[in-house]
Every structure is written in C-alpha cells, then in structure tokens.
Amino acid sequence: MADILNRLVTSGCWGKGHQDVDQIVNWMKSYVKQDGPRVKKAIRQLSQERFIGYKNNKRSIYLNKNYRTEINALSL
C-alpha cells in the first residue's frame, strides 16, 4: 500500500489529478507476485480508509487532500 501511495504522491495526484488503476497494476507487476488481485485489494483497502478516492467509475484513483499529513507519513 505504501508503494501505491508513493506512486500517487510522486505523480502529484492530489484531488483533480488522477492515475488509472490499470497503470498502477501494470507498474506493480515486477514488484508483487500474483499482482492483479492483491494490488486491487490494496487499492480497495486504501479507499475504505479514505486515503484515496475513485474517479471515472472506479477506473482512476486520486489522493484525498484531507489526509495529506497521514499519506505523506505512510508513503515515506
């Protein structure tokens, strides 16, 4: 989850900026075995904790501005 948050932070996906879920899954292929389901599960968990939000019918995600300090602490 920290890698996903770090990817979004470095891409500047706060609020209006967003990243496609498929791009994140493809990026994580080399880092995580059985990549697709585990990465999507981590994204769902981050959404339930309100660190990220969905756009475009859950095809894209963005970082929640209200949790900026917590996200910065987790992504480092």
N, C-alpha and C positions, 0 to 999 in steps of 0.2 A: 504494500500500500504506500509505503514511503517513496518508492521509485515512481509510482504513478503521480503522487503529489509533486515530487521533484520535477518530473517532466512537465507538468502543467504550470508550475511556478516559473521554470526557466523559459517556457513558451509565452508567458505573460497572459495566461488565460483567466484573468480576473473579470468576472461579470460578463461583459459583452463578448470578449474573446472566447473561443471555444476550440476543442480538439475532437476529432472524430474518434469514436470508440474503436472502430476497426483499425485505425492507425496506431492506437496505443497497444492493441492486441498484437499487431504485426511487429511493433517495436520490441515487445516483451518476449517474443518467440525465442530469442537467443539466450534469455536470462532464466526463463521458467519452463520446466518440463510440463507437459500437459497444459499448454499455455492458455488456450481459449476459455475453457470453463473456469479455471482458477482466477484468471485476470478479470473476467466478467463478474465473478463472485466478489472479488475485492472492490470493484467499482460499485457494485450494489451496496456493499457494506459501507463504503465511504459516503454514498448517497444517504443511507439511513442515518448515519452520524451527522449529516448535513454539512459535510466538508465540501462536497461537490453538488452540482445541480445538473439537470438534464435539459437539453435543447433539441429541437427537431425530432420529436417523437422518440426520444431516448437514443438517437444516433450520435449525438455530440454531448460533451460534458464541459463544464466550466467550474472554476473555483468560487466558493462563497466568500464574498468580501467581508462579511461579518465575523468570519473565523480566521482572519488574516494572521493573527499572532499565533494561534494554535497550529495552523498549517505550516507556517514558517518554522516552528519548533519541531514538527514531525518530519518535515522534508529534509532537514539538515542531518 
